[in-house]
Amino acid sequence: MPLSDLRIRNLKPKGKPYKKSDFDGLFVLINPTGSKLWRFKYRYNDKEKLISFGKYPAISLLQARKMRDAARVQLAIGIDPSEQRQEQKAIERQKNENSFKSVAADYLNKITKEGRADATLTKVKWFLSTANADFGHKPITDVTSPIVLKSLKKIEKKGHYETAKRLRSTVGAVFRYAIANGLAEYDPTYPLRDALIRPTVKSRAAITDKVALGGLMRAIAGYEGQVTTRIGLELLAIVATRPGELRRAEWSEFDIDAKVWTIPAEKMKMRSPHTVPLPVRALKLLAELKEQTGWGVLLFPSLRSSQRPISENTLNGALRRMGYTGEEMTSHGFRATFSTLANESGLWHPDAIERALAHVERNEVRRAYARGRIGMSG
């Protein structure tokens, strides 16, 4: 006699487990504790097997019958429903283990071992923490384009267009890493390339007039703040490196006798070592700086910790105190100042200027001219 909900509810526990059958192999097992569990008995390859469908009443009689019917369909086409369930559980378990957050952590570990610059790693960590907050818990294969876009749009609505663009790029890098390792099949950020507002490219503020530059250099010479800050600003004007490369510079990188500063590849944006010739004025500034910070590792240690360099805000803040706004001059702007005035002078080949700025030549013809290490002289 088939089961009914009324019959199942009225089944009372006994001293030991017993079962009540429905039909076609489905039955309910009643335990001494009072729990009622669905079971399906079937034969596969001449072996009797059991599969559990869950607990009554969480799984109703109607649901249990549908699950039994689905299992019988699998048997009819030669599939063991128990093995199929175990395989599905393994797939789900693997999906959960390969969450976006865990794959992102592996990707971060990879680029850390590759020696990416600290500044780059800090930015990547921030972008990944933003992504993890929105969908890090999801299996990476379940993260779709709409899910990523929703996260990007939250940032875009705040007007942070460049941040949204970089977040898309970072998430895409994680997916490309996942694809390469067989953990995903496609990159959901690829269709989103044109979905975001394109940030307006804004050049960093820089003084490119010779007379105005002279005024700036006089202002720096008369700066009454930290001596190290004054020296840092003047050195930037001379060597034209990226501010971060100078701020993180270590005394061991300088060969004063050879008049050369060699910046290690891991500190360079383009991941290639860069040699900077040191003119007389730079050597004098370094000698003065040596008296201030020569006892440590860094040229420009933070006031809070000798193990950490000053921040870029230190240099930009000094420019503001000298009366230069963010629209007039920035510490990074010294590179544009150098490039503009050097090119206008006609004294050097454009390729030599690009090499001095540690730019990677994208034009194959121009790259052919830059075969040696060409730097500034003076």
C-alpha positions in Angstrom: 0.0 0.0 0.0 1.6 3.4 -1.1 2.4 5.9 1.6 0.5 9.1 2.3 1.4 12.1 4.3 -1.1 11.1 7.0 0.4 7.6 7.3 4.0 9.0 7.5 3.1 11.5 10.2 1.4 8.8 12.3 4.5 6.5 12.1 5.8 6.2 15.7 9.4 5.3 16.7 10.2 1.9 18.1 13.1 0.3 19.9 15.0 -0.2 16.7 14.9 1.2 13.2 12.2 0.0 10.8 11.0 0.9 7.4 7.7 1.5 5.5 7.7 1.1 1.8 6.0 3.3 -0.8 6.6 1.7 -4.2 9.2 1.3 -6.9 12.0 1.0 -4.3 11.1 4.1 -2.3 10.7 3.7 1.5 10.9 5.8 4.7 13.2 4.7 7.5 12.0 5.4 11.0 14.7 5.7 13.7 14.3 5.2 17.5 15.0 9.0 17.8 11.9 9.7 15.8 13.7 10.9 12.6 12.2 9.7 9.3 14.6 9.4 6.4 13.9 8.7 2.8 15.7 5.9 1.1 15.7 4.5 -2.4 16.7 0.8 -3.0 17.7 -0.3 -6.5 19.9 -2.7 -8.3 22.9 -1.8 -10.5 25.1 -4.3 -12.2 23.3 -7.0 -10.2 24.2 -5.3 -6.9 21.7 -4.0 -4.4 22.4 -0.3 -3.5 20.8 2.4 -1.4 20.7 6.1 -1.9 19.4 8.7 0.6 17.0 11.5 -0.4 16.9 13.4 2.8 14.7 13.8 5.9 10.9 14.0 6.1 9.1 16.4 6.3 11.9 18.7 4.9 11.7 16.4 1.8 8.0 15.8 1.2 6.4 12.6 -0.1 5.9 14.3 -3.5 9.5 15.4 -3.7 10.8 12.0 -2.6 8.8 10.4 -5.4 10.2 12.8 -8.0 13.7 12.1 -6.8 13.0 8.4 -7.1 11.6 8.8 -10.6 14.6 10.8 -11.7 17.0 8.1 -10.3 15.0 5.4 -12.2 15.5 7.4 -15.4 19.2 7.4 -14.8 19.2 3.7 -14.2 17.3 3.2 -17.5 20.1 4.8 -19.5 22.8 2.9 -17.6 23.8 5.5 -15.0 24.3 4.7 -11.3 22.4 7.5 -9.5 24.6 7.0 -6.4 27.9 7.4 -8.3 26.4 10.3 -10.3 25.5 12.0 -7.0 29.0 11.5 -5.6 30.6 12.9 -8.8 28.3 16.0 -8.6 29.2 16.5 -4.9 32.9 16.3 -5.9 32.3 18.9 -8.6 30.5 21.2 -6.1 33.2 20.7 -3.5 35.9 21.6 -6.0 33.9 24.7 -7.1 33.6 25.8 -3.5 37.3 25.2 -2.9 38.1 27.3 -6.0 36.3 30.4 -5.0 37.2 33.7 -6.6 38.9 34.7 -3.3 41.1 31.6 -3.1 42.1 31.8 -6.8 42.8 35.5 -6.4 45.1 34.7 -3.4 47.0 32.2 -5.5 47.4 34.9 -8.3 48.6 37.4 -5.7 51.1 34.9 -4.4 52.4 34.3 -8.0 53.0 38.0 -8.8 54.6 38.5 -5.4 57.1 35.7 -6.2 57.7 37.3 -9.6 59.0 40.4 -7.7 56.4 42.9 -8.6 57.0 46.3 -7.0 55.6 46.9 -3.5 53.4 49.8 -4.9 52.0 47.5 -7.5 51.2 44.7 -5.0 49.5 47.2 -2.7 47.2 48.4 -5.5 46.4 44.8 -6.5 45.6 43.8 -2.9 43.2 46.8 -2.7 41.5 45.9 -5.9 41.2 42.3 -4.9 39.8 43.2 -1.5 37.1 45.2 -3.3 36.2 42.3 -5.6 36.3 39.8 -2.8 33.8 41.9 -0.8 31.3 41.6 -3.6 31.8 38.1 -5.0 34.9 36.5 -3.5 32.8 33.8 -1.8 31.5 32.5 -5.1 33.1 29.7 -7.0 35.1 31.3 -9.7 33.1 29.5 -12.4 29.9 31.1 -11.0 31.2 34.6 -11.4 29.6 36.0 -14.5 29.9 39.3 -16.4 26.7 40.8 -14.8 28.1 40.0 -11.3 31.4 41.7 -12.1 29.7 44.6 -13.8 27.5 45.2 -10.8 30.6 45.6 -8.6 32.3 47.9 -11.2 29.2 50.1 -11.5 29.2 50.8 -7.7 32.6 52.4 -8.1 31.7 54.1 -11.4 28.6 55.8 -9.8 31.0 57.5 -7.4 32.8 59.1 -10.4 35.9 56.9 -9.9 36.1 55.9 -13.6 39.8 55.1 -13.6 39.4 52.9 -10.5 36.6 51.0 -12.1 38.7 50.4 -15.2 41.7 49.1 -13.1 39.4 46.9 -11.1 38.1 45.3 -14.3 41.7 44.8 -15.4 42.7 43.2 -12.1 39.7 40.8 -12.0 40.5 39.9 -15.6 44.1 39.0 -14.6 42.8 36.6 -11.9 40.5 34.9 -14.5 43.3 34.6 -17.0 45.4 32.9 -14.3 42.4 30.6 -13.5 42.0 29.7 -17.2 45.7 28.9 -17.5 45.4 26.6 -14.5 42.3 24.9 -15.7 40.0 26.4 -13.0 37.8 28.5 -15.4 36.9 28.4 -19.0 36.3 32.1 -19.9 37.1 35.6 -18.6 33.8 37.4 -17.8 35.6 40.8 -17.8 36.3 40.6 -21.6 32.7 41.5 -22.7 32.8 44.5 -20.2 35.6 46.4 -22.1 33.1 48.9 -23.5 30.6 48.8 -20.6 32.2 51.4 -18.4 32.7 55.1 -18.8 36.1 55.8 -20.3 38.2 57.9 -17.9 39.4 61.2 -19.3 43.2 61.0 -19.8 44.6 63.8 -17.7 48.3 64.5 -17.8 50.0 65.1 -14.5 50.6 68.8 -13.9 54.1 69.9 -14.8 56.0 73.2 -15.4 57.5 73.2 -18.9 58.5 76.8 -19.2 62.2 77.5 -18.6 61.6 80.7 -16.7 58.9 79.2 -14.5 61.1 76.2 -13.9 63.8 78.6 -12.7 61.3 80.0 -10.2 60.4 76.6 -9.0 64.1 75.6 -8.5 64.7 78.8 -6.5 61.6 78.0 -4.4 63.0 74.5 -3.7 66.4 75.9 -2.8 64.7 78.1 -0.2 62.4 75.5 1.2 62.4 75.7 5.0 60.9 72.3 5.7 62.7 69.0 6.1 66.2 69.0 4.5 65.6 65.6 3.1 62.4 66.8 1.4 64.3 69.7 -0.3 67.0 67.4 -1.5 64.4 64.9 -2.8 62.6 67.5 -4.9 65.9 68.8 -6.4 67.1 65.3 -7.1 63.8 64.5 -8.9 64.4 67.5 -11.1 67.9 66.3 -12.0 67.4 62.5 -12.4 63.8 62.6 -13.7 63.0 59.2 -12.3 59.5 58.2 -11.1 58.9 59.6 -7.6 58.5 56.1 -6.2 61.8 55.0 -7.5 63.6 57.8 -5.7 61.6 57.5 -2.5 62.4 53.8 -2.2 66.0 54.2 -3.3 68.7 52.5 -1.1 72.2 53.6 -0.5 73.5 50.3 -1.8 72.2 51.1 -5.3 74.6 54.1 -5.7 78.1 53.8 -7.0 79.4 57.3 -6.1 82.9 56.6 -7.6 81.4 55.6 -10.9 78.7 58.3 -10.7 75.9 55.9 -11.3 72.6 54.9 -9.7 71.4 51.4 -10.7 67.7 50.9 -9.9 66.9 47.1 -9.6 64.3 45.6 -12.0 61.8 44.9 -9.2 61.5 48.6 -8.4 61.0 49.6 -12.0 57.6 49.9 -13.6 58.8 48.1 -16.7 60.5 45.3 -14.7 63.9 46.0 -16.2 66.9 47.5 -14.3 67.7 51.1 -15.1 71.0 53.0 -14.9 70.9 56.7 -14.0 74.1 58.7 -14.6 74.7 61.2 -11.7 75.9 64.7 -12.7 77.9 66.9 -10.3 75.0 68.6 -8.7 73.3 65.2 -7.9 76.5 64.0 -6.3 76.7 67.1 -4.1 73.1 66.6 -3.0 73.7 62.9 -2.2 76.7 63.9 -0.1 74.5 66.3 1.8 71.8 63.7 2.2 74.4 61.1 3.4 74.9 63.2 6.5 71.2 63.1 7.2 70.3 59.5 6.4 73.5 57.7 5.5 73.3 55.6 8.7 70.4 53.6 7.3 69.3 51.6 4.3 67.0 54.1 2.7 67.9 57.6 1.3 64.5 58.9 2.3 63.2 57.0 5.4 59.9 57.9 7.0 59.9 59.9 10.2 57.8 57.2 11.7 59.9 54.2 10.7 63.4 54.0 9.2 62.3 50.8 7.5 59.7 52.6 5.4 60.2 55.4 2.8 58.5 58.7 2.8 55.2 58.9 0.9 54.6 60.7 -2.4 52.4 63.0 -0.4 55.6 64.3 1.4 57.0 65.7 -1.9 53.7 66.9 -3.2 52.9 68.5 0.1 56.1 70.4 0.0 55.2 71.8 -3.4 51.8 72.9 -2.0 53.5 74.7 0.9 55.7 76.5 -1.7 52.5 77.8 -3.3 52.2 75.4 -6.3 48.8 73.9 -6.7 48.1 70.4 -7.9 47.1 71.9 -11.3 50.5 73.6 -11.6 53.1 71.0 -10.5 53.4 67.5 -9.0 56.4 65.4 -8.0 55.7 63.1 -11.0 55.6 66.2 -13.2 59.4 66.6 -13.2 59.5 63.8 -15.7 57.3 65.8 -18.1 59.4 68.8 -17.4 62.6 66.9 -18.3 61.0 65.3 -21.4 59.6 68.6 -22.8 62.7 70.7 -22.3 65.1 68.1 -23.4 63.2 67.5 -26.6 62.9 71.2 -27.2 66.6 71.7 -26.8 67.5 69.5 -29.8 70.6 68.4 -28.0 69.6 64.7 -27.7 68.0 62.2 -29.9 64.4 61.5 -28.8 65.3 57.8 -28.2 68.0 58.8 -25.8 65.5 60.9 -23.9 63.0 58.1 -23.8 65.7 55.7 -22.6 66.7 58.2 -19.9 63.1 58.1 -18.7 63.1 54.3 -18.7 60.3 54.1 -21.2 60.0 50.9 -23.2 60.0 51.6 -26.9 56.8 50.3 -28.5 57.9 51.3 -32.0 60.2 48.7 -33.5 62.1 51.2 -35.6 62.7 53.4 -32.6 63.7 50.4 -30.4 66.3 49.6 -33.0 68.1 52.9 -32.3 68.1 52.3 -28.5 70.5 49.4 -28.4 72.7 50.6 -25.6 72.0 52.1 -22.2 71.7 55.8 -23.1 71.3 58.2 -20.2 71.6 61.8 -19.2 75.0 63.4 -18.9 76.1 66.5 -17.1 
